Amino acid sequence: MKLLYWFSLILFTAHSTNSQQSVDQLINPELPSLLEMYRFLHANPEISYQEERTSAFIAKELRSLGFEVTERVGKYAEPHRISYGVVGIMKNGNGPTVLVRTDLDALPLEERTGLQYASKLRTKNDEGEEVSVMHACGHDIHMTSFIGTARILTKLKNRWHGTLIMIGQPSEERGAGARAMLNDNLYTRFGRPDYVLALHDNASLEAGKIGLCEGYALASVTSVNITVYGVGGHGAYPQTTKDPIVLASQIVLALQTIVSRENSPLDPAVVTVGAIHGGTKHNIIPDEVQMKLTVRAYKEEVRKHILSSINRICDGIAQAANVPADRMPVVKVDETEFTPSTYNNPELTHRLTATFESVLGKENVVKLDPVMGGEDFGIFSIDNTIPLCIFWLGAVDPLKIEKSKKDGTPLPSLHSSQFAPMSEPTIRTGIKTMTSAVLELMKSRDERILRDSFGE
């Protein structure tokens, strides 16, 4: 019996090694065309709500691989908007359903990377203003890795069984695309997944490495608009006014006490006033001031408490200044672009960590701390009832990281006009890890039996 065990284990180990070699061997001939694809996508970005050409490109690529493709999936809260969501389905016998997502949109930013294929495009935003467009968050890397993964998986259909759902999600940067796709009955029309996966490039992790975070990985994001009303007048006679600029200043300071004095230090949260606008001239006290806030938290009860406190503080400060009852501050939460926190299912994340360590080596798989950045990807978990995992894809030249550590030279962050991923090793690692993750979750019956019998 022992001899049979060791013989089977040797066969299984050889199978795993040969399988990974086959993944590597399949990636190599695809890389030249994928790098060309990346450069094309980078040079031709589209901002949120405008991803018409990008979505058509992704749909065409999926169709060429044999996926059953549906375009324009999604319903925004604003009925005039068109959702450019793409869904590709490939059924391969009985087995689990795995959803893999890429985002499609770029940012309204002028690129200053100096790359030969840098974006020079300009477009008009929702306000009709002309803006530059750039893939400054690496969604072009995501899309290229996504198509590369689809290509490899179609060539390895003997190694997985079940239903593969590949989706191109619009408007991630506005926090609206994932909800729009679910509002269009994504899971009813195309099947409820057993697992949901995504990757996101990382601007501080070296190319060739993967980062994972179990549990809360990204915070919820709530946009809040506050109008502070006053009674305007001449700047020389402030006693005849109720100065909204002074009120707004007091509110800004008081808001900081929500996190520092009302919230447990063990429950991370952020309240940031990102914009404040009021007044037109040196000697005029205005009638109102506009404020824009971002609120970040992991737990929903923390988020709700913060929002309640914002209302209380605004009203309290206005009342203390004897502002008329009909001129009290107005606090509005922008529900159209709210994104919940992203919770990486611990069991799934642990399982994928082991898979990534086996294909990349333990030294290339690192544990990362959660961040207060936001992503609407978490919505696909349906209140954490579907196991979900987003992992970080290193995108930085190791030499630049080493230089940064030595002399303090800052690395361009995501959303920077100078962010330029190290394309070849980043895309290769993205394809390799996402392909391996899908194969792990959808592995063939024989491979499951061997793993269950002899352990991971």
C-alpha positions as CSV (number, residue, x, y, z in Angstrom):
1,M,0.0,0.0,0.0
2,K,2.8,2.4,0.9
3,L,4.5,1.6,-2.4
4,L,1.3,2.4,-4.3
5,Y,1.0,5.7,-2.3
6,W,4.5,6.9,-3.2
7,F,4.2,5.7,-6.8
8,S,0.9,7.7,-7.2
9,L,2.4,10.7,-5.5
10,I,5.4,10.6,-7.9
11,L,3.0,10.4,-10.8
12,F,0.9,13.3,-9.5
13,T,4.0,15.5,-8.9
14,A,5.3,14.8,-12.4
15,H,1.9,15.6,-13.7
16,S,1.8,18.9,-11.9
17,T,5.3,19.8,-13.0
18,N,4.6,18.9,-16.6
19,S,1.3,20.8,-16.5
20,Q,2.9,24.0,-15.4
21,Q,5.6,23.6,-18.0
22,S,2.8,23.3,-20.6
23,V,1.3,26.5,-19.3
24,D,4.6,28.3,-19.7
25,Q,5.2,26.8,-23.1
26,L,1.7,27.9,-24.2
27,I,2.3,31.5,-23.0
28,N,5.6,32.0,-24.8
29,P,4.3,32.0,-28.4
30,E,1.3,34.2,-27.4
31,L,3.4,37.0,-25.8
32,P,4.4,38.9,-29.0
33,S,0.8,39.4,-30.1
34,L,-0.3,40.1,-26.5
35,L,2.3,42.8,-26.0
36,E,1.2,44.3,-29.3
37,M,-2.4,44.2,-28.0
38,Y,-1.3,45.9,-24.7
39,R,0.4,48.7,-26.6
40,F,-2.8,49.2,-28.7
41,L,-5.1,49.3,-25.7
42,H,-2.7,51.6,-23.9
43,A,-2.7,54.0,-26.8
44,N,-6.4,53.9,-27.2
45,P,-8.1,54.3,-23.8
46,E,-11.7,55.3,-23.1
47,I,-13.0,56.8,-19.9
48,S,-15.9,55.4,-17.8
49,Y,-19.3,55.2,-19.6
50,Q,-17.5,55.6,-23.0
51,E,-15.9,52.1,-23.4
52,E,-17.6,51.3,-26.7
53,R,-14.6,50.5,-28.8
54,T,-12.7,48.8,-26.0
55,S,-15.7,46.5,-25.2
56,A,-16.1,45.6,-28.9
57,F,-12.4,44.7,-29.0
58,I,-12.7,42.4,-26.0
59,A,-15.9,40.8,-27.4
60,K,-14.2,40.1,-30.7
61,E,-11.2,38.5,-29.1
62,L,-13.5,36.2,-26.9
63,R,-15.6,35.2,-29.9
64,S,-12.5,34.3,-31.9
65,L,-11.7,31.8,-29.1
66,G,-15.1,30.1,-29.2
67,F,-16.8,31.9,-26.3
68,E,-20.5,32.7,-26.6
69,V,-20.5,36.5,-26.2
70,T,-23.1,39.0,-25.2
71,E,-22.4,42.7,-25.4
72,R,-23.9,45.8,-23.8
73,V,-24.7,44.0,-20.6
74,G,-25.7,46.3,-17.7
75,K,-28.3,48.8,-16.6
76,Y,-27.1,52.0,-15.0
77,A,-29.2,54.0,-12.5
78,E,-29.2,56.8,-15.1
79,P,-31.4,55.4,-18.0
80,H,-29.7,57.5,-20.7
81,R,-26.4,55.7,-20.2
82,I,-25.3,52.7,-22.2
83,S,-23.5,49.9,-20.4
84,Y,-20.7,48.4,-22.4
85,G,-20.4,45.3,-20.3
86,V,-19.2,42.1,-22.1
87,V,-19.9,38.5,-21.0
88,G,-18.2,35.5,-22.6
89,I,-19.3,32.0,-21.7
90,M,-17.5,28.7,-22.4
91,K,-19.1,25.5,-21.2
92,N,-16.9,22.5,-20.8
93,G,-18.9,19.7,-19.2
94,N,-20.0,19.4,-15.6
95,G,-18.1,21.2,-12.9
96,P,-18.0,24.5,-11.0
97,T,-18.7,27.9,-12.6
98,V,-15.9,30.4,-12.3
99,L,-16.1,34.0,-13.2
100,V,-13.0,36.0,-14.2
101,R,-13.4,39.8,-14.5
102,T,-11.4,42.5,-16.2
103,D,-12.2,46.2,-16.0
104,L,-12.2,48.3,-19.2
105,D,-12.1,52.0,-18.5
106,A,-9.3,54.5,-18.3
107,L,-8.9,57.9,-16.5
108,P,-9.3,61.5,-17.5
109,L,-5.6,62.3,-17.2
110,E,-2.8,63.5,-19.5
111,E,-0.1,60.9,-19.9
112,R,3.5,61.9,-19.2
113,T,5.3,58.6,-19.4
114,G,7.3,59.4,-22.5
115,L,6.4,55.9,-23.9
116,Q,6.4,55.5,-27.6
117,Y,2.9,54.1,-27.4
118,A,1.7,56.8,-24.9
119,S,-1.9,57.9,-25.2
120,K,-2.5,61.2,-27.0
121,L,-6.3,60.9,-27.0
122,R,-8.7,63.5,-25.8
123,T,-12.4,63.2,-25.2
124,K,-15.3,65.1,-23.6
125,N,-16.4,64.2,-20.1
126,D,-20.0,64.2,-18.6
127,E,-19.8,68.0,-18.2
128,G,-18.8,68.5,-21.8
129,E,-15.2,69.5,-21.0
130,E,-12.4,68.3,-23.2
131,V,-10.0,66.0,-21.2
132,S,-7.0,63.8,-21.9
133,V,-7.4,60.0,-21.4
134,M,-4.8,57.6,-20.0
135,H,-4.7,54.0,-18.7
136,A,-3.1,55.2,-15.5
137,C,-4.6,52.4,-13.4
138,G,-3.3,49.5,-15.5
139,H,-6.7,48.3,-16.9
140,D,-4.9,47.7,-20.1
141,I,-2.6,45.3,-18.3
142,H,-5.7,43.6,-16.9
143,M,-7.4,43.3,-20.3
144,T,-4.3,41.8,-21.9
145,S,-3.8,39.3,-19.1
146,F,-7.5,38.5,-19.3
147,I,-7.4,37.7,-23.0
148,G,-4.1,35.8,-22.6
149,T,-5.8,33.7,-19.9
150,A,-8.7,33.0,-22.1
151,R,-6.4,31.9,-24.9
152,I,-4.5,29.5,-22.7
153,L,-7.6,28.0,-21.1
154,T,-9.1,27.2,-24.5
155,K,-6.0,25.2,-25.3
156,L,-6.2,23.3,-22.0
157,K,-9.8,22.2,-22.0
158,N,-8.8,18.7,-21.2
159,R,-7.6,20.0,-17.8
160,W,-10.7,21.8,-16.6
161,H,-14.4,21.1,-16.5
162,G,-17.4,23.4,-15.8
163,T,-18.5,26.8,-17.0
164,L,-16.1,29.7,-17.5
165,I,-17.5,33.2,-17.4
166,M,-15.2,35.9,-18.7
167,I,-16.6,39.4,-18.2
168,G,-15.4,42.8,-19.3
169,Q,-16.7,45.3,-16.8
170,P,-17.1,49.0,-17.6
171,S,-17.0,52.0,-15.3
172,E,-14.9,50.6,-12.5
173,E,-13.3,54.0,-11.9
174,R,-16.8,55.5,-11.3
175,G,-17.8,52.6,-9.1
176,A,-20.9,51.9,-11.2
177,G,-20.1,49.1,-13.7
178,A,-20.3,46.0,-11.5
179,R,-23.7,47.1,-10.0
180,A,-25.0,47.9,-13.5
181,M,-24.1,44.4,-14.7
182,L,-25.9,42.8,-11.7
183,N,-28.8,45.1,-12.3
184,D,-29.1,43.5,-15.7
185,N,-29.6,40.1,-14.1
186,L,-26.0,39.0,-14.8
187,Y,-26.3,35.8,-12.6
188,T,-29.8,35.0,-13.8
189,R,-29.0,35.3,-17.4
190,F,-25.5,33.7,-17.5
191,G,-25.3,31.6,-14.3
192,R,-24.4,32.2,-10.7
193,P,-20.7,31.5,-10.2
194,D,-19.2,29.3,-7.5
195,Y,-16.1,31.5,-7.5
196,V,-15.3,35.0,-8.6
197,L,-11.7,36.1,-9.5
198,A,-9.9,39.3,-10.6
199,L,-6.4,40.7,-10.5
200,H,-5.1,44.2,-10.2
201,D,-1.7,45.6,-10.9
202,N,0.3,47.0,-8.0
203,A,2.5,50.1,-8.3
204,S,4.8,49.2,-5.5
205,L,5.3,45.5,-6.0
206,E,8.0,44.2,-8.4
207,A,7.0,42.5,-11.6
208,G,7.0,38.7,-11.4
209,K,5.5,38.7,-7.9
210,I,1.9,38.3,-6.6
211,G,0.4,39.8,-3.5
212,L,-2.6,38.5,-1.6
213,C,-4.6,39.7,1.4
214,E,-7.1,37.5,3.2
215,G,-10.4,39.0,4.5
216,Y,-11.0,42.7,4.0
217,A,-8.7,43.8,1.2
218,L,-10.3,47.1,0.0
219,A,-12.5,49.6,1.7
220,S,-16.0,50.7,0.8
221,V,-16.2,54.1,-0.9
222,T,-18.9,56.6,-0.3
223,S,-19.0,60.0,-1.9
224,V,-20.7,62.7,0.1
225,N,-21.7,66.2,-1.1
226,I,-22.4,68.9,1.5
227,T,-23.9,72.3,0.9
228,V,-23.2,74.7,3.8
229,Y,-25.7,77.6,3.6
230,G,-25.2,81.0,5.3
231,V,-26.4,84.5,4.9
232,G,-24.2,86.5,2.6
233,G,-23.1,90.1,2.7
234,H,-20.3,92.6,2.7
235,G,-17.0,91.4,4.1
236,A,-16.6,94.6,6.0
237,Y,-19.8,93.9,8.0
238,P,-19.6,90.2,9.1
239,Q,-21.9,90.9,12.0
240,T,-24.8,91.2,9.5
241,T,-24.1,87.8,8.0
242,K,-23.9,84.1,8.8
243,D,-20.5,83.2,7.2
244,P,-20.7,79.8,5.4
245,I,-16.9,79.8,4.9
246,V,-16.3,79.9,8.6
247,L,-19.0,77.3,9.2
248,A,-17.4,75.0,6.5
249,S,-14.0,75.4,8.1
250,Q,-15.4,74.4,11.5
251,I,-17.1,71.4,9.9
252,V,-13.9,70.3,8.2
253,L,-12.1,70.2,11.5
254,A,-15.0,68.6,13.4
255,L,-15.3,65.8,10.9
256,Q,-11.8,64.6,11.8
257,T,-13.0,63.7,15.3
258,I,-15.4,61.1,13.9
259,V,-12.5,58.7,13.1
260,S,-10.2,59.9,16.0
261,R,-12.8,60.0,18.8
262,E,-16.0,58.1,17.7
263,N,-14.6,55.1,15.9
264,S,-12.7,52.2,17.4
265,P,-9.0,52.2,16.4
266,L,-9.4,48.6,15.5
267,D,-11.9,49.4,12.7
268,P,-10.1,51.4,10.0
269,A,-11.9,54.4,8.5
270,V,-11.1,57.6,6.6
271,V,-13.0,60.8,6.2
272,T,-11.4,63.1,3.7
273,V,-12.6,66.5,2.4
274,G,-11.4,66.4,-1.1
275,A,-12.9,69.7,-2.4
276,I,-14.3,72.9,-0.9
277,H,-15.6,75.8,-3.0
278,G,-17.2,79.1,-2.0
279,G,-17.1,82.8,-2.6
280,T,-16.2,84.9,-5.6
281,K,-14.4,88.0,-4.3
282,H,-12.2,89.2,-1.5
283,N,-14.8,91.3,0.2
284,I,-17.9,89.3,-0.3
285,I,-19.2,86.8,2.2
286,P,-21.1,84.2,0.1
287,D,-24.4,82.6,0.6
288,E,-23.1,79.0,0.4
289,V,-20.1,76.7,0.3
290,Q,-19.9,73.4,-1.5
291,M,-17.9,70.5,0.0
292,K,-17.1,67.1,-1.4
293,L,-16.0,64.2,0.8
294,T,-14.9,60.6,0.5
295,V,-15.7,58.2,3.3
296,R,-13.8,54.9,3.5
297,A,-14.4,51.9,5.9
298,Y,-14.4,48.1,5.8
299,K,-17.4,47.3,8.0
300,E,-20.9,48.5,6.9
301,E,-21.8,49.5,10.5
302,V,-18.8,51.8,10.7
303,R,-19.8,53.4,7.4
304,K,-23.3,54.0,8.6
305,H,-22.1,55.5,11.8
306,I,-19.8,57.9,10.0
307,L,-22.6,59.1,7.7
308,S,-24.9,59.7,10.6
309,S,-22.1,61.6,12.4
310,I,-21.5,63.9,9.4
311,N,-25.2,64.9,9.5
312,R,-25.1,65.5,13.2
313,I,-21.9,67.6,13.1
314,C,-23.1,69.8,10.2
315,D,-26.4,70.5,11.9
316,G,-24.8,71.1,15.3
317,I,-22.3,73.6,14.0
318,A,-25.0,75.5,12.0
319,Q,-27.3,75.6,15.0
320,A,-24.4,76.9,17.3
321,A,-23.9,79.7,14.8
322,N,-27.6,80.5,14.9
323,V,-28.1,79.8,11.2
324,P,-31.8,80.1,10.3
325,A,-33.8,76.9,10.3
326,D,-34.4,77.1,6.5
327,R,-30.6,77.5,5.9
328,M,-29.3,74.4,7.6
329,P,-26.6,72.4,5.8
330,V,-27.7,69.8,3.3
331,V,-25.8,66.5,3.2
332,K,-26.3,64.2,0.2
333,V,-24.8,60.7,-0.3
334,D,-24.1,59.8,-3.9
335,E,-25.6,56.3,-4.1
336,T,-24.9,55.9,-7.8
337,E,-21.2,55.5,-7.3
338,F,-21.1,53.8,-3.9
339,T,-18.9,50.7,-3.7
340,P,-18.9,48.3,-0.8
341,S,-15.8,46.9,0.7
342,T,-14.0,44.0,-1.0
343,Y,-13.7,40.9,1.2
344,N,-11.4,38.1,0.0
345,N,-12.8,34.8,1.1
346,P,-10.1,33.4,3.4
347,E,-10.5,29.8,2.4
348,L,-10.4,30.7,-1.3
349,T,-7.5,33.1,-0.8
350,H,-5.5,30.4,1.1
351,R,-6.2,27.9,-1.6
352,L,-5.0,30.2,-4.3
353,T,-1.9,31.2,-2.3
354,A,-0.8,27.6,-2.3
355,T,-1.4,27.4,-6.0
356,F,0.6,30.6,-6.7
357,E,3.4,29.4,-4.5
358,S,3.6,26.2,-6.5
359,V,3.8,27.9,-9.9
360,L,5.8,31.0,-9.0
361,G,7.8,29.9,-5.9
362,K,7.1,31.0,-2.4
363,E,9.5,33.9,-2.6
364,N,7.3,35.5,-5.3
365,V,4.1,35.3,-3.4
366,V,3.8,37.9,-0.7
367,K,1.2,38.7,2.0
368,L,0.0,42.3,1.7
369,D,-1.9,44.5,4.1
370,P,-5.4,45.7,3.3
371,V,-5.7,49.2,1.8
372,M,-8.3,52.0,2.0
373,G,-8.6,52.2,-1.7
374,G,-11.8,51.0,-3.3
375,E,-13.0,48.7,-6.0
376,D,-16.5,47.8,-7.1
377,F,-15.4,44.2,-7.8
378,G,-16.6,43.2,-4.3
379,I,-20.2,43.7,-5.4
380,F,-19.9,40.5,-7.4
381,S,-19.8,38.5,-4.2
382,I,-23.4,39.4,-3.4
383,D,-22.8,40.3,0.3
384,N,-20.0,37.8,0.6
385,T,-22.3,34.8,-0.3
386,I,-20.1,33.9,-3.2
387,P,-16.3,33.2,-2.5
388,L,-14.3,36.0,-4.1
389,C,-10.7,36.9,-4.4
390,I,-8.8,39.8,-6.0
391,F,-5.0,39.5,-6.0
392,W,-2.3,42.0,-6.7
393,L,-0.1,41.8,-9.7
394,G,3.4,43.2,-9.4
395,A,4.1,45.7,-12.2
396,V,7.3,47.6,-11.3
397,D,10.8,47.1,-12.6
398,P,12.8,45.5,-9.7
399,L,15.7,47.9,-10.4
400,K,13.4,50.9,-9.9
401,I,12.2,49.5,-6.6
402,E,15.8,49.0,-5.4
403,K,16.7,52.5,-6.4
404,S,13.7,53.9,-4.6
405,K,14.7,52.1,-1.4
406,K,18.3,53.4,-1.7
407,D,17.8,57.1,-2.5
408,G,14.1,57.6,-1.7
409,T,13.1,58.3,-5.3
410,P,9.3,57.9,-5.2
411,L,7.7,55.4,-7.5
412,P,4.8,56.6,-9.7
413,S,1.6,55.5,-8.1
414,L,-1.6,54.2,-9.7
415,H,-3.5,57.2,-11.2
416,S,-0.2,59.0,-11.8
417,S,0.4,60.5,-15.2
418,Q,3.8,58.8,-15.1
419,F,2.6,55.3,-14.2
420,A,4.1,52.8,-16.7
421,P,4.0,49.1,-15.8
422,M,6.8,46.8,-16.8
423,S,4.7,45.1,-19.5
424,E,6.3,41.8,-20.5
425,P,6.9,40.1,-17.1
426,T,3.7,41.7,-15.6
427,I,1.5,40.3,-18.4
428,R,3.3,36.9,-18.3
429,T,2.7,36.6,-14.5
430,G,-0.9,37.8,-14.8
431,I,-1.7,35.1,-17.4
432,K,0.2,32.4,-15.5
433,T,-1.4,33.1,-12.2
434,M,-5.0,33.6,-13.4
435,T,-4.8,30.5,-15.6
436,S,-3.4,28.5,-12.7
437,A,-6.2,29.8,-10.4
438,V,-8.9,28.7,-12.8
439,L,-7.3,25.3,-13.4
440,E,-7.1,24.8,-9.6
441,L,-10.8,25.7,-9.1
442,M,-12.0,23.7,-12.2
443,K,-9.5,20.9,-12.2
444,S,-10.4,17.5,-13.8
445,R,-11.9,14.7,-11.7
446,D,-8.7,12.6,-11.8
447,E,-6.6,15.5,-10.5
448,R,-9.1,16.2,-7.7
449,I,-9.0,12.5,-6.6
450,L,-5.2,12.5,-6.5
451,R,-5.1,15.8,-4.5
452,D,-7.8,14.7,-2.1
453,S,-6.1,11.3,-1.6
454,F,-2.6,12.5,-1.1
455,G,-3.0,16.2,0.0
456,E,-1.9,19.4,-1.6
